[in-house]
Amino acid sequence: MRHQGRIRKWLATAAGAAALLSVLPGPAASAAAEGRPSLVGRYLNLHQCVYTPTFGPDFFTTVVPSLDGRFTSGTNTSAAADARLSCGAGDGNFSPLHPWAGFDTLDLNAGRYLNLHQCVYYSDAQRDHITTVAYLGGNDFSARSNVSDTRDTTPDCGPGRGLYRLEPLLSDVKVLDLSAGRYVNLQQCVYYYGRNGFNDHFTTVVPTTRDGRFTTGTKISGTADTTPTCGSGDGNYALIPLLSGTKALSRT
């Protein structure tokens, strides 16, 4: 294991918060669906930000702000749908990358369940993971998170493309019952592996049932979470607390 030096580097104190890309106001929300209450936080605007270093492949994803504030995501609940992606500027070493970044607007009035899909892709040649939770407008790397009265049972993911293929062991869907509480507690856990010249961060947002070593505490609750609940990793990939985070998204 040679990742300890890299981990210590991430644990250094961040100098200030990252500037955000601007978010333009979306269209005004329409009246609540018949039979459902009108919500101040009707829309879950799910922002997926992806960062990469200047040299070499080492992509990692944030959907909520990291604990150090440098890798910010604009994920929010609102009465209006967002119209533009909002991501932090990074830390000078890692910068935002747009091809895998994107945002999804999910109408929380559309059904009882928030089916949050996580798709993780891996490249053997690059020894690198990419995580998506949002629909990106194409099929290759999209995760089809949705709101429905039906509980999804399997992750709905694109197959990947080029050097990157879907990794089923780390992909999954978390069904969140929107009637269970006021808050969508969205958590991200970021892990790191470094060996033989390869560096690889990867992110989990939902607790994968196929591999419980990289779990998260994403859930619906009447209480707002303040810290993420993350798995300890697998002995090769270690949790990076500074890049992990949680955001309590209020629906009312």
C-alpha positions in Angstrom: 0.0 0.0 0.0 1.5 3.4 -1.1 -1.6 5.6 -0.8 -0.9 7.0 2.7 1.1 10.0 1.3 -1.7 10.9 -1.1 -4.3 10.5 1.7 -2.3 12.9 3.9 -2.2 15.4 1.1 -6.0 15.3 0.9 -6.3 15.9 4.6 -4.4 19.2 4.4 -6.5 22.3 5.3 -8.3 23.8 2.3 -7.7 27.5 1.7 -11.1 28.9 1.2 -14.2 27.6 -0.5 -14.4 27.0 -4.3 -16.2 29.4 -6.5 -19.4 28.1 -8.0 -20.5 28.1 -11.6 -23.6 30.2 -11.7 -27.0 28.6 -11.6 -29.7 30.2 -13.7 -33.3 30.0 -12.4 -35.4 27.4 -14.0 -39.0 27.6 -15.1 -41.6 28.2 -12.4 -43.0 25.0 -10.9 -46.5 24.1 -12.0 -49.3 23.3 -9.7 -48.9 20.1 -7.6 -50.1 16.9 -9.2 -53.7 16.1 -8.4 -53.9 14.3 -5.0 -50.4 15.3 -3.9 -49.5 18.2 -1.6 -47.6 21.2 -3.1 -44.0 21.2 -1.9 -41.6 24.1 -1.5 -38.9 21.5 -2.4 -40.8 19.9 -5.2 -37.9 19.3 -7.5 -34.7 17.4 -6.6 -32.1 19.1 -8.8 -29.4 16.5 -8.8 -26.0 18.0 -9.9 -23.3 15.6 -10.8 -19.8 17.1 -10.9 -16.7 15.2 -12.1 -13.1 16.2 -11.4 -9.8 15.1 -12.9 -6.1 16.0 -12.5 -4.1 17.8 -15.1 -2.2 14.7 -16.1 -3.4 11.1 -16.1 -6.8 9.5 -15.7 -8.2 9.7 -12.1 -11.9 10.8 -12.3 -14.1 11.2 -9.2 -17.6 12.4 -8.8 -19.3 14.7 -6.3 -23.1 15.2 -5.9 -23.0 17.1 -2.7 -20.2 19.4 -1.4 -17.1 17.7 -0.1 -16.3 18.4 3.6 -13.5 20.7 2.6 -15.8 22.8 0.3 -13.4 22.8 -2.7 -15.4 20.3 -4.7 -18.9 21.8 -4.4 -22.0 20.5 -6.2 -25.2 22.6 -6.6 -27.6 19.7 -5.7 -30.7 21.2 -4.1 -34.4 20.9 -3.6 -36.5 23.8 -4.9 -39.9 24.9 -6.2 -38.3 25.4 -9.6 -36.2 23.3 -11.9 -32.6 24.3 -12.3 -31.4 25.2 -15.8 -27.6 24.9 -15.5 -25.1 22.7 -13.9 -23.3 24.1 -10.8 -19.9 22.8 -9.8 -17.0 24.0 -7.7 -13.7 25.0 -9.3 -11.6 22.3 -7.6 -8.4 22.7 -5.7 -5.9 23.7 -8.4 -4.7 20.1 -8.8 -8.2 18.6 -9.8 -10.5 20.6 -12.1 -14.1 20.1 -13.2 -14.6 18.0 -16.3 -17.7 18.4 -18.3 -18.2 15.3 -20.5 -19.3 13.2 -17.6 -20.8 16.0 -15.6 -24.5 16.9 -15.8 -27.7 17.4 -13.8 -31.1 15.8 -13.6 -34.3 17.4 -12.4 -36.6 15.0 -10.6 -40.2 15.9 -9.8 -40.8 14.6 -6.3 -44.5 14.9 -6.8 -44.4 12.3 -9.6 -44.6 9.3 -7.2 -44.0 7.8 -3.8 -40.5 6.5 -4.4 -37.2 8.2 -5.4 -35.3 5.5 -7.2 -31.7 6.6 -7.0 -29.5 4.7 -9.5 -25.8 4.5 -9.2 -23.7 3.4 -12.2 -20.0 2.7 -11.7 -17.7 2.2 -14.7 -14.1 0.8 -14.7 -11.2 0.8 -17.1 -8.7 -2.1 -16.8 -6.2 -0.2 -18.9 -6.5 3.1 -16.9 -7.2 1.4 -13.6 -9.8 4.1 -13.0 -13.5 4.3 -11.9 -16.2 6.8 -13.0 -19.5 7.1 -11.1 -22.8 8.5 -12.4 -26.1 9.0 -10.8 -27.8 11.4 -13.3 -29.1 11.0 -16.8 -26.6 12.7 -19.1 -28.7 12.9 -22.2 -27.0 9.9 -23.8 -27.0 6.2 -23.1 -23.4 5.3 -22.6 -22.8 6.5 -19.1 -26.3 7.5 -17.9 -27.9 6.5 -14.7 -31.7 6.6 -14.9 -32.7 7.9 -11.5 -36.4 8.6 -11.3 -39.5 9.3 -9.1 -42.3 6.7 -9.5 -45.0 4.8 -7.7 -43.0 1.7 -8.5 -39.9 0.5 -6.7 -37.1 -0.2 -9.1 -35.2 -3.5 -8.3 -32.1 -3.3 -10.5 -29.9 -0.4 -11.6 -30.6 1.0 -15.0 -27.2 2.0 -16.4 -25.7 2.6 -19.8 -23.1 0.0 -20.9 -20.1 2.4 -20.9 -18.0 3.1 -23.9 -14.4 2.9 -25.1 -12.0 1.8 -22.3 -14.7 2.0 -19.6 -17.3 -0.7 -19.0 -20.0 -1.0 -16.4 -18.9 -2.5 -13.0 -22.1 -4.4 -11.7 -20.6 -5.1 -8.3 -20.4 -1.4 -7.4 -23.6 -0.3 -9.3 -27.0 -0.4 -7.6 -30.3 1.3 -7.0 -31.6 2.7 -3.7 -35.4 3.0 -3.3 -36.2 5.9 -1.0 -39.8 6.2 0.3 -40.6 9.9 0.1 -43.4 9.5 2.7 -40.8 8.5 5.3 -39.7 12.0 6.3 -39.0 15.6 5.4 -35.3 15.2 4.4 -33.6 13.5 1.5 -30.3 12.9 3.2 -28.0 12.5 0.2 -24.5 11.2 1.0 -21.4 10.6 -0.9 -18.4 8.5 0.1 -15.1 8.9 -1.8 -12.4 6.2 -1.7 -8.8 6.2 -3.0 -6.2 3.7 -4.2 -2.7 4.4 -5.2 -0.1 1.8 -6.3 2.5 1.2 -9.0 2.0 4.6 -10.5 -1.8 4.4 -10.7 -4.1 6.7 -8.7 -7.8 6.1 -8.5 -10.6 7.8 -6.6 -14.1 6.6 -6.9 -17.4 7.6 -5.3 -20.5 5.8 -4.0 -23.8 7.6 -3.3 -26.1 4.6 -2.6 -25.2 1.6 -0.4 -24.5 -1.2 -2.8 -26.1 -4.6 -1.8 -23.6 -6.5 -4.0 -20.6 -5.2 -2.1 -21.2 -3.8 1.4 -17.7 -2.5 1.8 -18.4 0.8 0.1 -21.7 1.6 1.7 -23.3 5.1 2.3 -26.0 6.4 4.6 -28.3 8.0 1.9 -31.9 7.9 3.1 -35.2 9.7 3.7 -35.7 10.8 7.3 -37.4 13.3 9.6 -34.0 14.3 10.8 -31.3 16.2 8.9 -28.0 14.3 8.7 -24.8 16.3 9.3 -22.1 13.8 8.7 -21.8 11.0 6.1 -22.0 7.3 7.1 -19.5 5.5 4.9 -18.0 2.0 4.6 -14.4 1.5 5.5 -13.3 0.3 2.1 -11.8 -3.1 1.2 -8.2 -2.8 2.4 -7.0 -1.5 -1.0 -9.3 1.4 -1.4 -9.4 3.7 1.7 -12.1 6.2 2.6 -11.1 9.8 2.1 -13.2 11.7 4.7 -12.3 15.2 3.3 -13.9 14.4 -0.1 -16.9 12.7 1.3 -20.0 14.6 2.4 -23.7 14.8 3.1 -26.5 17.2 2.4 -29.9 17.2 4.0 -32.4 18.3 1.2 -35.6 19.6 2.7 -38.9 18.9 0.8 -41.0 21.3 2.9 
